[in-house]
Amino acid sequence: MNKLVILVLCLLFSVSSCKVAPFFIPDENKKEKLSKREDRLIKRRDKTEEKITKKEEKIRRKKDKLEQIEGKIDSEVKVSPEDSLQLVLEKARIDSIKLSEKKQEDAEKIINARRIEYETISSKSKMRYIQAGKKQSFNANFKLSRDSAIWVSINAMGLEVARAYITPVRVQAIDRINKIHFDYSYNDIQKLINIDVDFNTLQEIIVGNPVAFSGDVYSLDRVGGIMNIDIRGPEFINKLTYQKSDSTLRQMQLQVFRGNYVSNILGMLSDYTKEERRLLPSRRVYNIEDSKAKLSLEMDIQKVKFNEQFRMPFSVPSSYEKK
């Protein structure tokens, strides 16, 4: 069960951070299969980057054309009345810059329209983890005090089997089955699972807010009843899909790359319900794939309460062994 505690944290952190690094242990008997999967993921990355490059090249050509026209007119303008043409072209250039800025602003408005604001939140979730045909189901109770602490209780067959207390500086957990406890810094966790752990975005995953959007918006499209926002950061490319009618986030396609490492994370959010004047995705499915493995994490949110006072009890029995 100690592995389950770490696994839950790994999965949540992996889908919440744009700094994901490889964390699956390769099986030496499957090197060929893993190599093919890695090649496929790299091709996907290259294809995505090619699309972005083409869009940027198209924008660059338009700007070059504008500058050429401007230069030609500059050479022909001799008298002040025609100088107004120069002002028109300069205005066109400024409008182009403003259009790009407006696209960024519009994307931020869409992202923040249904962002769930809170001081505290508690929720109960049914969770299922699937990998290589193997399934594990359990219940998880979460309590969050924004930017301060996350409390998690994992239950199976009506009994608590593990509990964790997470702050911005450390992660503590107890395994009641094996009577052991953990006390890790984020550096310790990074060494264990090879993930750059991010407390803040872990909060967002549990709450149901979008993640990996702090980058440059290079595309904002409205097609039919949906809105797509394409975002690029230093080590990630993300496509956020929103439903136009109610501005709810429906899908996240996050591609993370670091050197030759590539991972794809597909998050699907659905079954929105109104909880205390907030729209909340009750159903969340995260499909995660890198060169080493492919897995799925499903979350069904059963009950949510906002801004209530609660306790986050956590203590380590003296008989528990530290790991």
N, C-alpha and C positions, 0 to 999 in steps of 0.2 A: 504493500500500500504506500510505502514511502515513495516508490516510483510514480504512483498515481498523483501524489501531491505535486511532485516536481513536474510531471507531465502536464497537468492542468495549467500550472504557471507558465510552462514553456509555450504551450499552444496559445494562451492568451497573449503572452508577450510577443509571440511571433507574428500574430495578425495585427498587433497594435503598433508596431514600430517600423519605421521606414529604414531602420538600421539593421535589419535582420541579417544574420550570417548563418552559414550552414551549421545545423545542429544534429543531424541524424548520423548515426554510426554506420559506416558502410559494411556490407557483408562481402567478405572476400570471394565467396562463391558466386557473386552476382556482378562482378566487375563489368562484364560486357553489357549487361542490361543497364547498369548505371551509366556507363559511358554513352550509350545510345540516348538515354533520357537527358543527360547533360547536353549532348549535341542538339537535341530537339529544343531544349530551353534556350540555348544560346542563339539558335536560329530565330526563335520567337523574339528574343531581345533585339537582334539585329534588324528584324523586319519592322519592329515598332520604331526603332531609332531611325530607320530609313524613311518611314512615313513622316516623322517629325522633321527630318532634314528637308524633305520635299516641300513641306508646308513653309518652312523658314526660307527656302530658296525662292518660292513663289512670292513671298512678301518682299524679299530682297530685290527681286527683279522689278517689282512694281515701284519700289523706292528709287532704283537706278533709273528707271524710265522717267520718273518724275524729275529727277535731278538733271537728266539729259535735256528734257524739254526746257527746264528752268535755265540751264546753261546756254541753250540756243537763243532763248528770248533775251537773256542778259546781254549777249553779243550784238543783238539787233536793236535793242532799245537805245534810242539816242535822245529822245525828248522826254520831259517829265510826264506828259499825259500817259505814255505807255508804261511808265514806272508802276502804274496801278496793277498791271499784269503780274509784275514781280511780287507785289503784295498778295495777289490772289493765290499765286503758287506757294508763297510762304504760308499763307493761311491753310492751304490744302495739306502742307506738310505737318503743320501743327495739329490739324484735325485728325490726321493719321495717327499721330502719337497719342492724342486724346482718346481715339477709338480703342487703341490697345489698352490704355489705362482704364477706360470704361469697361472693357471686357473683364479685366481683373476685378474691378469693383462689383460688376454684375455677378461674377462667380462667387465672390465673398458674400453677397446678399443672399444668393441661393443657398449656399452652405450654412449660413447662420440663421436662415428663416425658421427652420425647425430644430435648431440646436437645443438640446435639453439642458436647461439651467436648473441648478439645485445647490443646496448647501449640504444636505445629507440625503442619502437614498438607501433603501433596503429592498432586496429582491430575492425571490425564490425561483430557482431554475432547474429544469430537468435537462441533463446533458448526456450526450452520447458521443463516444470517440470510436472512430473506425479506421483501421489500417490493415492492409493485406488480408481482408476478409474477417478480421477479428474485431469484435465489438465489445465495448465496455459502457455500461449505463450507470449513472449515479445522479444524485441530487446535490445541488450546490446552493447554499445560502450566502448572499453577499450583503455586506454593510459598508457604505462608503461615507467618509467625511471628506468633502472636496479638498484636494491638495494636501491632505493630512494623513489619512489612514484608510486601509482597505482590510476588512475582516472577512474571512471565507471559512465556511464550515461544509465539509463534504460528508454526505450521508449515503449509506447503502443498506437496503433491507431494514429501514427504520432505525438504524443506529449510526451515530456519528463515528466515522472511522478516521477523520483527519480534520485539523483546524490550522488556519494560517493567519498571521497578522503582519501586514505589509505597510511600511512607511516609505517616505522618499529616500531613506538612507539604509534600510535593512529589511530582510524578509525572515520571519520566524515561523516555524511550523512544527506541529506534533503529529505523530503517527500513533494512533491509539491501539492499532492491531499489534504492531511490533514493539510498542513502548519505547519509541525513540523520538528525539527532537532535533530540529535543525535551527541554526542561527547564522544567517548568511548576510554579508554585505553584497552590494550589487556587483562588485568586482568578483566575489566568490561565485555568484550565480553565472556570471559571464564565462568564467573558467569551466564551470560544470556543463553548461549547455551551449556555450559559444554563441550567445545572443547578447547584443547590447541592450540591456534591460532599460525600459523607460516607464517610470511610475505614472507619469501624467497621461500617456496614451493608453495605458492599461485601464485607467479610469474610464476613458471614453468607450472602450470596447464593452466593458461591463454595463455602462449606461445605455449604449446604443447610438453614440454620436459618431460622425465621420472621423477618419484618421488619415494621416499622410496627405494633407492638403496645404502644407506650408511650403509651397514651391511656386514656380511660374506657370500661369495659365496660358497654354499655347493654343487651346481650342475651346470654344463654347458654342455648342450646337443645340438648336431646338428642332426636334423632328417629331411630328405627330404629338403624342401625349407625353413625351419624355424630354428631358434636358440632360445633355452629356457635357461634363467638364473634364478636360484633359489637363493634367498637372504634371510637371516635371521638376524633380528635385535633384540634388547632387548624386544620389544613389538609388533613385526610384522613379518610376513612371506610374501614374495612377489615373484611372478613369472612374469618375463618380457619376452614377446615373440616378437622376431624380425624376419622380413622377410630377408632371406639370400641374395637375389638378390640385394637389395638396402640398407640393414641395417636399415630399418625404423621400429620403434616401432609399433606393431599392437595390442598388448593386455597387460593388467596389471591385475593380480589377487592378490589383496592385502587383507590379513587377519590380522586384528588387534585384540590383546587380552590384557586385563588388568584385572587381577584377574579372576572373573567369566564372565566378559564382553567380548563378541566376536562380531566383525562385519566383513562382507565380502563386498569388493568393487571390482566390475568388470568394468574395463575401456577398451573400444574398440575404436581404432583410425584407420581411413580409409580415402579414397579419398585424397591421398597425391598429392599436387600440388607444382610446383616449383615457389617460390617467391624470387626474387633477389638472385638466386643461393642457396637458402635454400629449403629443402623439408619440407613441413608443412602439418600436418593432418587437412584437412578442416572439417571432420566429426568426432565428439567425442561423445560417449555415456557412461555414468557412471551409473551403477546399484548398488545401495547401500542397504544393508540389515543388521539390527541388531535385537535384541530380541523385540524391540518396534515397528518397522515399516519397510516397504520396499518401495523404491522409485526409480525414474529414472530422470536423468538430461541429456538432449540432447543439444549439441552445434553444430551449423553449421556456420563455419567461412566464411564470405562473402568477406571480403577485408582486406588486411594486408599491412602495410608499415613499413619499418625498417629505423632506424637511421636518422629520420627527426626531425627537431625542431618543437615543438608545445607547446601550452599553456595548462595548466590544471586549468581552471577557477573554483573557488569554493568560494562561499560566502553565508552567511546565512541572508536572509531578516530579518529586525528588527521585523517584525510582527509574525515570526515563534516562536512557543512554543517549549521549550527544553524538551526532554523526557529522 
